[in-house]
Amino acid sequence: MQIIDHVVKAAAREDRPVVDRVSLTWDERQKSRQKLRTAGGKEIALALPTGTRLNAGDLLPTVEGWVEVELTPEAVLLIRPRTVRETAFVAYHIGNRHLALEITEDGLKTLHEPVFESYLRRQGVPVEQAQRPFNPVSAMSGHGHG
């Protein structure tokens, strides 16, 4: 099993081919140390610097060439606020719950939380559950409530 200790951004791609892909959920992309199986069935191990977060298109160097990171569809809530006030209301509650948030042209997206989905429905906010790739806004470093 090959151990990968660094990531290369897609923009820095050299003349090496993409030989395989690995599809990861949001949670998996946060882990700097883990074993993975590529789409081609190869096992690789990550030993990345602590705090490394993988993004879609990131390249993992192997002897054969690049393994490209892809986003796995996962259970999300698609929230489509109708007004600025409703958008602020939803964003406040997502932040208050410390949920990851993706902002799209169509609305807001967060990982599926049944209790939160029920709450939004009771408040009359348009929401639906779906299977989609999830790529939230990056967290602020050093955030705390101390």
C-alpha positions as CSV (number, residue, x, y, z in Angstrom):
1,M,0.0,0.0,0.0
2,Q,1.4,3.4,-1.0
3,I,1.5,6.1,1.6
4,I,0.7,9.6,0.4
5,D,2.0,12.5,2.5
6,H,1.1,15.6,0.4
7,V,-1.5,17.0,-1.9
8,V,-1.1,18.9,-5.2
9,K,-3.7,21.3,-6.3
10,A,-5.1,20.7,-9.8
11,A,-3.6,24.0,-11.1
12,A,-0.1,22.7,-10.3
13,R,-0.6,19.5,-12.3
14,E,2.6,18.5,-14.1
15,D,2.9,16.2,-17.2
16,R,1.8,13.2,-15.2
17,P,-1.4,11.4,-16.1
18,V,-4.5,10.9,-13.8
19,V,-4.4,7.2,-13.4
20,D,-7.2,6.7,-10.8
21,R,-9.8,8.5,-8.8
22,V,-11.0,8.4,-5.2
23,S,-14.5,9.6,-4.3
24,L,-14.9,11.0,-0.8
25,T,-17.6,12.4,1.4
26,W,-17.3,15.8,3.3
27,D,-16.3,13.9,6.5
28,E,-13.8,11.8,4.7
29,R,-12.2,14.9,3.1
30,Q,-11.5,16.3,6.6
31,K,-9.4,13.3,7.7
32,S,-5.6,13.7,7.1
33,R,-4.9,10.1,8.2
34,Q,-6.9,7.2,6.7
35,K,-6.8,4.2,4.4
36,L,-8.8,4.6,1.1
37,R,-9.8,2.4,-1.8
38,T,-9.6,4.1,-5.3
39,A,-12.2,3.6,-8.0
40,G,-9.7,1.2,-9.6
41,G,-9.6,-0.9,-6.4
42,K,-6.1,0.1,-5.3
43,E,-5.6,0.7,-1.5
44,I,-3.7,3.9,-0.6
45,A,-3.0,5.5,2.8
46,L,-3.1,9.2,3.6
47,A,-0.5,10.6,6.0
48,L,-1.1,14.3,5.3
49,P,-0.1,17.2,7.5
50,T,-2.6,17.7,10.3
51,G,-5.5,20.0,9.3
52,T,-5.2,19.2,5.6
53,R,-8.6,19.2,3.9
54,L,-9.1,17.6,0.5
55,N,-11.1,19.4,-2.2
56,A,-12.6,18.3,-5.5
57,G,-9.8,18.1,-8.1
58,D,-7.0,17.7,-5.6
59,L,-4.3,15.4,-6.8
60,L,-2.6,12.6,-4.7
61,P,0.8,11.6,-6.1
62,T,1.4,7.9,-6.6
63,V,4.3,6.1,-8.4
64,E,2.0,5.5,-11.5
65,G,0.6,9.0,-11.7
66,W,-2.1,11.2,-10.0
67,V,-5.1,9.9,-8.1
68,E,-7.8,12.7,-8.4
69,V,-10.2,13.5,-5.5
70,E,-13.9,13.5,-6.4
71,L,-16.9,14.4,-4.3
72,T,-19.2,11.5,-3.3
73,P,-23.0,12.3,-3.4
74,E,-24.4,12.2,0.1
75,A,-27.6,12.9,2.0
76,V,-28.1,16.7,2.1
77,L,-30.9,19.2,2.7
78,L,-31.6,21.6,-0.2
79,I,-33.0,24.8,1.3
80,R,-34.5,27.3,-1.0
81,P,-35.3,30.5,1.0
82,R,-37.7,32.8,-0.8
83,T,-36.7,36.1,0.8
84,V,-33.6,37.7,2.2
85,R,-35.2,37.5,5.7
86,E,-35.8,33.8,5.3
87,T,-32.2,33.3,4.0
88,A,-30.8,35.1,7.1
89,F,-33.1,33.0,9.4
90,V,-31.9,29.8,7.9
91,A,-28.2,30.9,7.9
92,Y,-28.5,31.9,11.5
93,H,-29.9,28.5,12.5
94,I,-27.3,26.6,10.5
95,G,-24.5,28.7,12.2
96,N,-26.1,28.3,15.6
97,R,-26.0,24.5,15.2
98,H,-22.4,24.6,13.8
99,L,-23.5,22.8,10.6
100,A,-21.4,23.0,7.5
101,L,-23.0,25.2,4.8
102,E,-22.8,25.3,1.0
103,I,-24.1,28.4,-0.7
104,T,-25.3,27.8,-4.3
105,E,-27.2,29.7,-6.9
106,D,-30.3,27.8,-6.0
107,G,-30.1,28.3,-2.3
108,L,-28.4,26.7,0.7
109,K,-27.2,23.1,1.3
110,T,-26.2,21.3,4.5
111,L,-25.8,17.7,5.4
112,H,-29.1,16.0,6.2
113,E,-30.2,16.4,9.8
114,P,-33.7,15.0,10.3
115,V,-34.5,17.3,13.3
116,F,-33.3,20.4,11.5
117,E,-35.3,19.4,8.4
118,S,-38.4,19.0,10.5
119,Y,-37.8,22.4,12.2
120,L,-37.5,24.1,8.8
121,R,-40.7,22.5,7.5
122,R,-42.6,23.7,10.6
123,Q,-41.3,27.2,9.9
124,G,-42.6,27.0,6.3
125,V,-39.1,27.1,4.7
126,P,-38.9,25.2,1.4
127,V,-36.6,22.2,2.0
128,E,-36.0,18.8,0.4
129,Q,-33.7,15.9,1.0
130,A,-31.4,14.8,-1.9
131,Q,-28.3,12.9,-2.7
132,R,-25.7,15.4,-4.0
133,P,-22.0,16.2,-3.7
134,F,-21.4,18.5,-0.7
135,N,-18.7,21.2,-0.8
136,P,-19.3,23.7,2.0
137,V,-17.7,27.0,2.6
138,S,-14.4,26.6,4.3
139,A,-14.4,27.0,8.0
140,M,-12.7,30.0,9.6
141,S,-9.5,29.0,11.3
142,G,-9.3,29.7,15.0
143,H,-13.1,30.0,15.4
144,G,-14.2,29.5,19.0
145,H,-16.6,30.6,21.7
146,G,-14.0,31.1,24.4
